[in-house]
Amino acid sequence: MTLERLKRHQSAIARLARVGDITHAAAAPKGSAQIVAGEATACLPLGALIDLSAEAARLQKELAKTTEEIARLHKKLSNEKFVASAPEEIVAAEREKLEEYRLTQQKLDTALARVREAG
């Protein structure tokens, strides 16, 4: 689904991002900035233009926030009173959020490992 959206909106994305070329790859290029957005990870090869330690710090900060949200949602969903008294739609939405944060956490872990590997 993400690849379909990329193809459909490629020209607009390229124009807004001010890049000449957008491609799909199985792995991020070494030394690239990575942005996790939902189910996608966007990578911008920056070569020597990027401060890898600053990018690692940014990813670590984002990973810490994501980990805090996972802990908060896990605690909330572990509360039997909440699960029993909250409307079913709310509980389902919280479970969905938790799963989304877990996926984001995995992607951030991968992005951080790649940045460290590049440096």
C-alpha positions as a Markdown table, in Angstrom:
| # | Residue | x | y | z |
|---|---|---|---|---|
| 1 | Met | 0.0 | 0.0 | 0.0 |
| 2 | Thr | 2.8 | 2.4 | 0.8 |
| 3 | Leu | 4.5 | 1.7 | -2.5 |
| 4 | Glu | 1.3 | 2.4 | -4.3 |
| 5 | Arg | 0.9 | 5.8 | -2.6 |
| 6 | Leu | 4.5 | 6.6 | -3.4 |
| 7 | Lys | 3.9 | 6.0 | -7.1 |
| 8 | Arg | 0.7 | 7.9 | -7.1 |
| 9 | His | 2.1 | 11.0 | -5.3 |
| 10 | Gln | 5.7 | 10.8 | -6.5 |
| 11 | Ser | 5.8 | 14.0 | -8.5 |
| 12 | Ala | 4.2 | 16.0 | -5.7 |
| 13 | Ile | 6.5 | 14.6 | -3.0 |
| 14 | Ala | 9.6 | 15.3 | -5.2 |
| 15 | Arg | 8.5 | 18.8 | -5.8 |
| 16 | Leu | 7.7 | 19.5 | -2.1 |
| 17 | Ala | 10.8 | 17.8 | -0.9 |
| 18 | Arg | 12.9 | 19.6 | -3.6 |
| 19 | Val | 14.5 | 16.3 | -4.7 |
| 20 | Gly | 15.2 | 15.2 | -8.2 |
| 21 | Asp | 14.6 | 11.5 | -7.8 |
| 22 | Ile | 12.6 | 9.2 | -5.6 |
| 23 | Thr | 13.2 | 5.4 | -5.6 |
| 24 | His | 12.0 | 2.5 | -3.5 |
| 25 | Ala | 14.7 | 0.3 | -1.9 |
| 26 | Ala | 14.6 | -2.7 | 0.4 |
| 27 | Ala | 17.3 | -1.2 | 2.6 |
| 28 | Ala | 18.3 | 2.4 | 3.6 |
| 29 | Pro | 21.5 | 3.7 | 2.0 |
| 30 | Lys | 24.4 | 4.1 | 4.4 |
| 31 | Gly | 24.7 | 7.6 | 5.9 |
| 32 | Ser | 21.1 | 8.6 | 5.2 |
| 33 | Ala | 18.7 | 10.6 | 7.3 |
| 34 | Gln | 15.7 | 8.5 | 8.1 |
| 35 | Ile | 12.2 | 9.6 | 9.0 |
| 36 | Val | 9.6 | 7.1 | 10.3 |
| 37 | Ala | 6.1 | 8.1 | 9.3 |
| 38 | Gly | 3.5 | 5.5 | 10.0 |
| 39 | Glu | 4.2 | 2.3 | 8.0 |
| 40 | Ala | 6.9 | 3.9 | 5.9 |
| 41 | Thr | 10.5 | 4.9 | 6.5 |
| 42 | Ala | 11.8 | 7.7 | 4.3 |
| 43 | Cys | 15.6 | 7.9 | 3.7 |
| 44 | Leu | 17.5 | 10.9 | 2.4 |
| 45 | Pro | 21.1 | 10.1 | 1.4 |
| 46 | Leu | 23.2 | 12.9 | 2.8 |
| 47 | Gly | 26.7 | 11.6 | 2.5 |
| 48 | Ala | 29.1 | 13.9 | 4.2 |
| 49 | Leu | 26.4 | 16.6 | 4.7 |
| 50 | Ile | 24.9 | 15.0 | 7.9 |
| 51 | Asp | 26.1 | 15.1 | 11.4 |
| 52 | Leu | 25.7 | 11.4 | 12.2 |
| 53 | Ser | 25.9 | 12.0 | 16.0 |
| 54 | Ala | 23.1 | 14.6 | 15.8 |
| 55 | Glu | 21.0 | 12.3 | 13.7 |
| 56 | Ala | 21.6 | 9.4 | 16.2 |
| 57 | Ala | 20.6 | 11.8 | 19.1 |
| 58 | Arg | 17.4 | 12.8 | 17.2 |
| 59 | Leu | 16.5 | 9.2 | 16.7 |
| 60 | Gln | 17.3 | 8.3 | 20.3 |
| 61 | Lys | 15.0 | 11.1 | 21.5 |
| 62 | Glu | 12.2 | 10.0 | 19.2 |
| 63 | Leu | 12.7 | 6.4 | 20.4 |
| 64 | Ala | 12.5 | 7.4 | 24.0 |
| 65 | Lys | 9.2 | 9.2 | 23.4 |
| 66 | Thr | 7.9 | 6.2 | 21.6 |
| 67 | Thr | 9.0 | 3.8 | 24.4 |
| 68 | Glu | 7.3 | 6.1 | 27.0 |
| 69 | Glu | 4.0 | 6.0 | 25.0 |
| 70 | Ile | 4.2 | 2.2 | 24.8 |
| 71 | Ala | 4.7 | 1.9 | 28.6 |
| 72 | Arg | 1.8 | 4.3 | 29.1 |
| 73 | Leu | -0.6 | 2.5 | 26.8 |
| 74 | His | 0.5 | -0.9 | 28.2 |
| 75 | Lys | -0.2 | 0.3 | 31.8 |
| 76 | Lys | -3.6 | 1.7 | 30.7 |
| 77 | Leu | -4.6 | -1.6 | 28.9 |
| 78 | Ser | -3.3 | -3.7 | 31.9 |
| 79 | Asn | -5.8 | -1.8 | 34.1 |
| 80 | Glu | -8.7 | -4.2 | 34.4 |
| 81 | Lys | -11.0 | -1.4 | 35.6 |
| 82 | Phe | -10.3 | 0.6 | 32.4 |
| 83 | Val | -10.8 | -2.3 | 30.1 |
| 84 | Ala | -14.0 | -3.3 | 31.8 |
| 85 | Ser | -15.6 | 0.1 | 32.1 |
| 86 | Ala | -14.4 | 1.9 | 28.9 |
| 87 | Pro | -16.4 | 1.6 | 25.8 |
| 88 | Glu | -15.2 | -1.2 | 23.5 |
| 89 | Glu | -14.3 | 1.3 | 20.7 |
| 90 | Ile | -12.0 | 3.2 | 23.1 |
| 91 | Val | -10.2 | 0.0 | 24.2 |
| 92 | Ala | -9.8 | -1.1 | 20.6 |
| 93 | Ala | -8.4 | 2.3 | 19.6 |
| 94 | Glu | -5.9 | 2.2 | 22.5 |
| 95 | Arg | -4.8 | -1.3 | 21.5 |
| 96 | Glu | -4.4 | -0.1 | 17.9 |
| 97 | Lys | -2.3 | 2.8 | 19.1 |
| 98 | Leu | -0.1 | 0.4 | 21.1 |
| 99 | Glu | 0.5 | -1.7 | 18.0 |
| 100 | Glu | 1.3 | 1.3 | 15.9 |
| 101 | Tyr | 3.8 | 2.6 | 18.5 |
| 102 | Arg | 5.4 | -0.9 | 18.7 |
| 103 | Leu | 5.9 | -0.9 | 14.9 |
| 104 | Thr | 7.3 | 2.6 | 15.1 |
| 105 | Gln | 9.7 | 1.5 | 17.8 |
| 106 | Gln | 11.0 | -1.3 | 15.6 |
| 107 | Lys | 11.6 | 1.1 | 12.7 |
| 108 | Leu | 13.3 | 3.6 | 15.0 |
| 109 | Asp | 15.6 | 0.8 | 16.4 |
| 110 | Thr | 16.5 | -0.1 | 12.8 |
| 111 | Ala | 17.1 | 3.5 | 11.8 |
| 112 | Leu | 19.3 | 4.1 | 14.8 |
| 113 | Ala | 21.3 | 1.0 | 14.1 |
| 114 | Arg | 21.9 | 2.1 | 10.5 |
| 115 | Val | 23.0 | 5.6 | 11.6 |
| 116 | Arg | 25.4 | 4.1 | 14.1 |
| 117 | Glu | 26.7 | 1.7 | 11.5 |
| 118 | Ala | 27.3 | 4.6 | 9.0 |
| 119 | Gly | 29.3 | 6.5 | 11.6 |
